[in-house]
Amino acid sequence: MSRSQTALHLTPDEVSSLLTLFPKGLVAVDLETTGLSPLVDKIIEIAAVKIEASGAVSSYHQLINPLIDIPEFTIQFHGLNNSDLLLAPTIKKPLKDFWEFVGRHAMIAHNSTFDLGYLIKSSHDFQIEFPPLDVFDSCRYARALYKGTELSPKNFKLSTLSEHFGVPLQHHVAIEDTYACLKITAACSKAEADHKKAMEKSFVFRLSSFDRNDCFNYSTRLNGLKDMVQNKDLVVLDYRGGSAIGSRRPVRPIGLMPLPKGPVLFAECLLTGMNKSFLLKKIKSYSLLEACYWKGAHG
């Protein structure tokens, strides 16, 4: 079943451009999920498009029953509710099929740390092996080529880049976003710039760098933090590490994610306005942000 309303395809020129960057082929992937935390939220849609070294193009798409209620705040984005997924399979079999589809090809996604985080965590939960592939990020690639130039878009979101490059997009439909990722990457490959350096900057991680224990497990003392993330609360972290002076970090949580260095809280630091990763093992304590503290932190 496809939710796409656009006639999706890659032109021969786009395929050729992508194979210039990935001569052995690649697979683009996009997911829709129940939230923004790969460590706790669930996948509800998987889509992927594969370009083989021969130039052959194929796709994979599957809706997933998450077996939990889908929050209203996410339904407004992807438009999928529990009744839509009632007859869809649960994640285990589609996940095996997905990795078989991927094979040994490099992978790419827009903000791929999030998408791969879900796939890696779900694979870990069901003891499904995934191949030792390199993962790249189309957002990082575009930023490396265009940020600070006269041709730079206003930001590097998928929707903004799609508009910038004239790519039709029904956003938050996984197969649409997957094709958009590839078309944007192909368009970026035409830029007059150092593509080797840009590709190095777009590399995210190698799947074999994930250790099953260290990357996914977090202390039960952080269960309250998990609830705060789900509730979108503002939080103060007592954090051991980082470049900021002092240990108190007021943050706006975005999600809980697995990374090779260990699970992290990805959040906006309210002191700097920058998105940062906070290693869970370095969070000594946490609490809801109080107005008096926020006022004091800002002088």
C-alpha positions in Angstrom: 0.0 0.0 0.0 1.3 3.4 -0.9 0.0 6.7 0.5 1.8 8.8 -2.2 -0.2 11.0 -4.4 2.8 12.0 -6.7 4.1 10.1 -9.7 7.5 9.2 -8.2 10.5 8.5 -10.3 14.2 9.3 -10.7 15.4 10.6 -14.0 18.4 8.9 -15.7 20.4 12.0 -15.0 19.5 11.9 -11.3 20.5 8.2 -11.1 23.8 8.9 -12.9 24.5 11.8 -10.5 23.9 9.7 -7.5 26.1 6.8 -8.8 28.9 9.4 -9.2 28.7 9.9 -5.4 27.9 6.2 -4.6 29.4 4.0 -7.4 28.4 0.8 -5.7 24.8 2.0 -5.2 22.8 3.3 -2.3 19.6 3.0 -0.4 17.6 6.0 0.8 15.2 5.5 3.7 12.5 7.4 5.5 10.3 6.5 8.4 7.1 7.8 10.1 7.0 7.2 13.8 4.9 7.7 17.0 7.3 10.4 18.3 10.9 11.7 18.2 12.7 9.3 20.5 14.1 6.2 18.9 14.8 4.7 22.3 11.1 4.7 23.3 8.9 5.5 20.3 7.8 3.1 17.5 8.0 2.9 13.7 4.7 3.1 11.9 5.9 3.4 8.2 9.1 2.3 6.4 10.0 3.4 2.9 13.2 2.9 1.0 14.5 3.4 -2.6 17.5 1.4 -3.8 19.8 2.3 -6.7 22.0 -0.5 -7.7 25.4 -0.1 -9.3 23.8 -1.1 -12.6 21.4 1.9 -12.4 18.4 -0.3 -11.6 15.9 1.4 -9.2 13.5 -0.5 -6.9 11.5 0.5 -3.8 10.3 -1.0 -0.5 7.3 0.3 1.5 5.4 -1.0 4.5 2.9 0.4 7.1 3.5 -1.0 10.6 1.1 -1.6 13.5 3.0 -0.2 16.6 0.7 -1.9 19.1 0.5 1.4 21.1 -1.7 4.5 20.8 -0.4 7.0 18.3 -0.2 10.5 20.0 -2.4 13.2 18.5 0.5 15.6 18.1 2.2 13.2 15.6 -1.0 12.4 13.7 -1.2 16.0 12.6 2.1 15.5 10.7 1.9 12.1 9.1 -1.9 11.6 9.1 -1.7 8.0 10.2 -3.9 6.8 13.1 -4.4 3.5 14.8 -7.3 2.5 12.6 -5.2 2.9 9.5 -2.7 0.4 10.9 -5.0 -2.1 12.5 -4.4 -4.7 9.7 -0.7 -3.9 9.1 2.0 -6.3 10.4 4.0 -5.6 13.5 7.6 -4.6 13.1 9.6 -7.9 13.2 8.9 -9.4 9.8 9.0 -6.0 7.9 12.3 -5.2 9.5 13.8 -8.4 8.3 12.5 -7.8 4.8 13.9 -4.2 5.0 17.4 -5.3 5.8 17.2 -8.0 3.1 16.2 -5.2 0.6 19.1 -3.0 1.7 21.7 -5.7 1.2 25.2 -4.3 1.3 24.5 -0.8 -0.1 25.4 2.4 1.6 22.4 4.2 3.2 21.3 7.8 3.2 18.5 9.7 4.8 17.6 13.3 5.7 18.6 13.7 9.3 19.6 10.1 9.2 20.6 9.8 12.9 16.9 9.7 13.8 15.7 7.3 11.1 18.6 4.9 11.6 18.2 5.2 15.4 14.7 3.6 15.1 15.9 0.9 12.8 18.9 0.0 14.9 17.0 0.0 18.2 14.1 -2.1 16.7 16.7 -4.5 15.3 18.4 -4.7 18.7 15.0 -5.5 20.4 14.3 -8.4 18.1 18.0 -9.6 17.8 17.9 -8.9 14.1 21.4 -8.6 12.5 22.0 -5.5 10.4 24.9 -5.2 7.9 28.1 -3.1 8.7 27.1 -0.3 6.3 28.1 3.3 6.0 25.3 5.8 6.7 25.2 9.3 5.2 23.0 12.4 5.7 21.5 14.4 2.8 21.0 17.4 5.2 24.6 17.4 6.2 25.7 17.1 2.5 23.5 20.1 1.4 24.7 22.2 4.4 28.4 21.4 3.6 27.9 22.5 0.0 25.7 25.6 0.4 25.8 27.0 3.9 27.3 30.5 3.8 27.1 30.8 0.0 24.9 33.1 -2.2 22.9 30.0 -3.2 22.1 28.9 0.4 18.5 28.2 1.2 17.0 29.8 4.3 17.4 26.4 6.2 18.2 22.8 5.3 14.9 21.1 6.2 13.7 18.6 3.7 10.6 20.7 2.8 12.7 23.8 2.3 15.3 22.1 0.1 12.6 20.5 -1.9 11.1 23.9 -2.6 14.6 25.3 -3.3 15.4 22.7 -5.9 11.8 22.4 -7.3 11.2 18.9 -6.0 7.4 18.1 -5.6 6.8 16.8 -2.1 3.9 15.5 -0.1 5.8 15.8 3.2 5.6 13.2 6.0 4.7 10.5 3.6 7.7 8.2 3.9 8.0 7.2 0.2 7.7 10.8 -0.9 10.4 11.9 1.6 12.7 9.1 0.4 12.5 10.2 -3.2 12.9 13.8 -2.1 16.1 12.9 -0.2 17.6 11.3 -3.4 16.5 14.1 -5.7 17.9 16.8 -3.4 21.2 14.8 -3.1 21.3 14.6 -6.9 20.7 18.3 -7.3 23.4 19.1 -4.8 25.9 17.0 -6.7 25.8 19.6 -9.4 27.2 22.4 -7.1 30.6 23.7 -7.9 32.3 22.7 -4.7 34.6 20.2 -3.0 32.3 17.2 -3.1 34.8 14.9 -1.5 34.9 17.1 1.6 31.1 17.5 1.6 30.7 13.7 1.5 33.1 13.3 4.4 31.0 15.8 6.4 27.8 14.0 5.4 29.1 10.7 6.8 27.2 9.9 10.1 28.4 6.5 11.3 29.0 2.9 10.3 26.4 0.5 11.6 29.1 -1.9 12.9 30.1 0.8 15.4 27.0 0.1 17.5 27.6 -2.1 20.5 24.4 -3.8 21.5 24.7 -3.1 25.3 26.4 0.3 25.5 24.3 2.0 22.8 20.8 1.2 23.9 20.6 0.7 27.7 19.9 3.5 30.1 19.4 3.5 33.9 15.9 3.2 35.3 16.7 6.5 37.2 16.1 8.2 33.9 12.5 6.9 33.5 11.2 10.3 34.7 13.3 12.0 32.1 11.7 9.8 29.4 8.3 11.0 30.6 9.5 14.7 30.5 10.7 14.2 26.9 7.4 12.6 25.9 5.5 15.5 27.5 7.7 18.1 25.9 8.6 19.6 29.2 11.4 22.1 29.6 14.1 20.5 31.8 17.2 21.4 33.8 20.0 18.9 33.6 22.8 18.5 36.1 25.4 17.5 33.5 28.9 16.3 33.9 30.9 17.4 30.9 30.6 19.7 27.9 32.2 23.1 27.2 29.7 25.3 29.1 30.7 26.7 32.5 28.9 25.0 35.4 26.8 21.9 35.4 23.3 23.2 35.1 21.8 23.0 31.6 18.3 24.3 30.8 17.1 22.4 27.7 14.2 21.8 25.5 14.2 18.0 24.9 13.8 16.7 21.4 14.4 12.9 21.7 16.2 10.0 23.2 18.5 8.4 20.7 21.1 5.6 20.5 24.5 6.6 19.2 27.8 4.6 19.0 29.2 6.6 22.0 26.1 5.7 24.1 22.4 6.7 24.3 21.9 10.5 24.4 19.3 13.1 25.0 19.1 15.3 21.9 17.9 18.7 23.0 18.0 22.4 22.4 20.3 24.1 24.9 18.3 27.2 26.0 21.4 29.1 27.0 22.9 28.9 23.4 20.0 28.1 21.2 21.9 25.2 19.7 20.8 21.6 19.4 23.2 19.3 21.3 23.6 15.7 22.4 23.8 15.0 26.1 25.2 11.6 27.0 22.7 9.9 29.4 25.5 8.4 31.5 26.8 12.0 32.2 23.4 13.3 33.4 23.7 13.3 37.2 20.2 14.5 37.8 17.3 16.3 36.1 14.2 18.4 37.1 11.5 20.4 35.5 12.6 23.9 34.6 11.3 26.5 37.0 10.5 30.1 35.9 12.7 31.5 38.7 15.7 29.5 37.5 15.2 30.5 33.9 15.0 34.1 34.9 18.2 33.8 37.0 20.0 32.0 34.2 19.3 34.9 31.9 20.3 37.6 34.4 
